[in-house]
């Protein structure tokens, strides 16, 4: 697996299309179609991704055998922590060891930036992801509910991993 940092408009556009494909396939069992559309538009549109990159978020396309199969995004915080903001893999590539490769990459990024922990938020109803994070050694540290506009909320667990 290769990790290609998204820097130009073409990469950002492909990443946004990939996000839309994955979110529309994965999230209907967890959140409403309306919330999915709102979150894609607010957080994963090309303009939103470009703004996040300008603010310091690093987006990477994950590539296997020349195919873009997913993406991830993270930012390094001043408190020696890496926020893993996004990690998504297309359905046909899940349960094939790809998350292990992504976590190895993320852990190395944390070490490179001298972070002593990785943290993330995950929807409380996303049992599959929670189970993966627990298996990787993450622990639940708190529960948060965040208003994201249009009457929608993210009802998440905060999870942490010591590097």
Order of alpha helices (4+ residues) and beta strands (2+ residues): beta-alpha-alpha-alpha-beta-beta-beta-alpha-beta-alpha-beta-beta
